[in-house]
């Protein structure tokens, strides 16, 4: 769902940061459904704002495609600066999308012990929103998954160049 959410919103004028946050939101919704994340009194959007999504998706959403695959030019003068918050600081760009940009869409969900330990710490703002018993019994050592599509931003959306089924 994270990949479809991003591809569905990707068009000229959309912030790559907003795309990243949409992917985190979709991942958190799936983790709520599985009982891993406990929203309690927070909306998914509020959990994204606390950076809970970065516990499970610590990497940036994707990168520009260019001559050297991982293209440079993500942070240029006159464009949005890097945001130094968990998950967002790993974005390769914070730019607003323009027609003709080619970029990867790579949401992923990981269970990384170091990040889980920090989030489950009683002093963490995230601890009360995580099902520690389920995480510790079922997800430690699980690893994770990341899907990658290469897309080109068009005038009205995007074209996905990756031909790989995402549903059964």
Secondary structure, 3 states (H helix, E strand, C coil): CHHHHHHHHCCCCCEHHHHHHHHHHHHHHHHHHCCCECCCCCCHHHHHHCCCHHHHCCCCCCCECCCCCCCCCCCCCCCCCCCCCCCHHHCCCCCECCCCCEEEECCEEEECHHHHHHHHCCCCCCHHHECHHHHHHHHCCCEEEECCEEEEECCCCEEECCCCCCCC
